[in-house]
Amino acid sequence: MLPKVPTVAPERLRPTRSLLIHAWMLEVVSICGALAILIAIIALLSLYDGRPNPQWAWGVTLNTVVAFGSVFFRIYLMVPVASCISQSKWTWFAQAKRPLYDAVRFDQASRSMWGSLTFLVSFHVRYVQMCNLHAHANQRAEHSRVWELSLV
């Protein structure tokens, strides 16, 4: 006979506010960082609008600053999108019994554009929308390099 395992009261299993804030802190910081970088790029471009390019040290140009800013903007923005896809995996498995390989598909979708595209082919419409957002963000990241350089 198995020993009796003590149960935990349901009210002790509920996450506290501080636990929820701590769990989502990386995503919140990432979104705030992306907004700060976007505002900084807009402010920098509006400051030098109609003026000659500044002469900064080490040959750094306005194009260089905008390019680095946009790279970090994309990095900060991909963190919450990938996190949402990874979190939706648990919702997917909580709804019904699913094949274990679905977990691999969710992980691949949260990591790369190719994983997002294979995910689109494999799953239902409600999860396809989230993965479509990730694939679209990856595609915009690739195409935005041309847009960034045309700004300056």
N, C-alpha and C positions, 0 to 999 in steps of 0.2 A: 504494500500500500504506500502511495506517495505521501510525503509530508504535506500538511496544509500550508499553503502560501498565504501570507497576510495580504489583504487587499488594501489599496490606497483609496481614500475617499475621493469622489469625483471633483470636489472643490479644490483639492490639492493638485489635481492634474491640469487645471486651467492655467494657461500662461499669464504671468503678471505683465503689467504695462512695461516695466523695465526690461523684462525678458524679450518682449516684442520689439522694443526700441533697439535693444542690443542685437537682435537677430537680423533686423533690416538696416542696421547702421551703414554697412558697406554700400548698399544700394542708394540710400539717401545721400550719403557723402558723394557718391559717383554722380548722381543727378545734379547736386549742387555744384560740384566741380565742373561738370559739362556746361552748366549755365554760366558759371563764372568765366570760363574760357571763351565762350561765345560772346559774352558781353565785352570781355577784354579785346577780342578780335574786332568787334564792331566799333568799339571806342578808338582803337588804334587806327583803323582804316578811316574813320571819320575825322580823326585828328590830322591825318596826312592827306586828306582828300584835296585835290587841286594844288598840292605843293610838290616840290621836287623830292625825290627819294632822299631820306636822311643818310648821312655818312656816319655809320656806327663802327665801333672797334671790330677788329678781326674780319672785316669784310662782310659782316652780317647785314643783310638787306631786309627790306619790308617783306619781300617774298619769303625769306627764310623764317621770319617770325610767324607769319600767317601759316606757313606749311607746318611748322612744329606745333603751333596752337591747334590746328585742325586735326593733326594726328592724335594729340592728347584728348581733344574733344570726342573723337570717335572711340578711343579706348574707354573713356569714362562712360560713354553712352552704351557701349556694348555690355557692360557689367550688369545693369538691371534687366536688359533684354534676355541675356543668357540665364540669369537667375530666374526669371519668370518661366522660361521654358523648362528649366530643371525642376522648379516647384510644381509645375503642372503634371510632371511625371507621377507624383504621388497621388494626385487627384485621379489620374487615369487608372492607376492600379487599385484605388479604393472603390471605384465604381463596379468593377467586375473582375473575374479571373481573366488574366491576360497572359500571353506568352512572355517569357523572360527576355526574349530578344527585343521586345518593345522598350525596355530600359536602355538598351544599347542605342536604339534609334533616337530616344529622347536626348541621351548624352551627346550623340553626334550632332543632333540639331542645335544644341546649345553651344557647340564649339566651332562650327564652320559653315560656310555657305553650301558646300556639297552635302553636308549632313542635313542642312535645312531643306534642300531640294529633294533628297531621298525621303525625308520625313513627309514632305508634301504628297508624295506619291503613295506613301504607306498608310496614312491615317485619315480619320474622319474630319469633316469640315470644321468643327469647333476648335480642334487643336491645330488645324492647318492655318487658321487665321493668325495665331500667335507665331507659328514658325514662318509664315509669310512675312510677318513684321521683321523677324530676324534676317531672313534672306534679303528683304528689301533694304534693311539697314546696311548689310554687307555690300550690296550692290551700290547703294548710294555712297558708301565709303570709297569704293573703287572709282566711281565717276566723279566724286567731289574733288579729286585732285586737280582735274582740268578746271573745274569751277573756281577753286581756290586761286589758281594761278591767273585766271582771267580777272579776278577781283583787283589785283594789284597793278 
